[in-house]
Each structure stands twice: as C-alpha cells, then as structure tokens.
Amino acid sequence: MHAMLFVDDPVRGNPLRPTADAIRVLDGEDWLSTILIDHLLQTTLKGCVPDHVLIGSSDCYSYFSTYNDKLDKHDCADAVQTMRGGLKAYAKSEFRYISAACHQGHYFVVDVTFDSRQPAIFQQVNVYDSLSITSRRRATAVLGRLQRFLSGFCFHGLDHNLLLLEKQDYIVQQSCFPKLPEAE
C-alpha cells in the first residue's frame, strides 16, 4: 500500500455509502451516477485491483484542480511538500490510471499508463467519450489537470518532469480517441 492515495481512490479509500435517492433514480430512465460507479468499484473490486492500477474517484477531476491550486498559493507550501513526500512513490515504477465519470447519460473515461523513469512518460493515453464531438476539448482540460498534478506532486524535481513543465499539452498529444458508439 502506498503512503498516500493517488486521487481519492474509491477502491482503496474509505467506505462509500450512496444515498437512497442516488439508488432510487435507477428505477426510472436515469443513468448510473458517478457516486454509484465509485460504490460499485469499491464493493466489487476491493482486494482485486493490483497495486500498479490506480482507480480515480468520480470526483478526481475536481481533486486535481483543488490540489493544483495549492501549487500556486504561497500559504500552502507546507501542505504541498507533505503531499509530494507521500506521492513520490508514483515516480518509482509504471502505473496505470483509470477513471470514469457519468453525467446525464454521458460517460467519459481516461486510461493512462505512465512511468516517469521512461523518456516517453506516457506509454498509453486512451480517452473514451460517449459524445465524441466533445472528446478533444474535454480531454484537454481533464488530461491537462492530470499532467499538472503528476508534475507538481509526483514527479517534482525529477529530470523527466521538465518535459511536462515545458509542454503543457504533452499528455494530450500522446492521446488516442477510439471511436465509440455515441449516446442517444
């Protein structure tokens, strides 16, 4: 187990308890919510996910933004240093990061394999978006937050981190957008 969770990993994190309202909406035509996805991941995958596979919570995109904001604030320097210490473990081997979000019948999934020890930090970046017309715009925002998080907290001070700092869209340039059936 790593010293710190990567992004509020629902599988390795604290127990989740979805509300009755979140479950009740499944009786109609509503789609699965991200909190229910997280709950299902936690209850079905706990103990089955290898250490090198990181599952992002449904709230991981705002998690990245919150922690990236701390990089810019001088009054958060101690918190940033503490996080860097715990997240350095993610710079020591290859990891596969997967997260999914679902909202109003639309899903968005990222699947990223990264290894800061390799010249090409990102071995694979796949973006699955049920509304393919939004893929690149949304991916730029989401993956940009992930790249900044990795750079600021996991790879800080490493030689390969310079690439992430200089080319802020590096992860997006490495991305594939497989064609999927679109949501109706």
Secondary structure, DSSP 8 states (H G I E B T S, - for coil): --SS-SS--TTTSS-----HHHHHGGGTT----HHHHHHHHHHHHTTTS-TTEEEE-TTHHHHHHHHHHHHH-GGGHHHHHHHHHHHGGGGSS-EEEEEEEEETTEEEEEEEEE-TTSSSSEEEEEEEESSGGGHHHHHHHHHHHHHHHIIIIISTT-TTHHHHHH-TTHHHHT-B--------
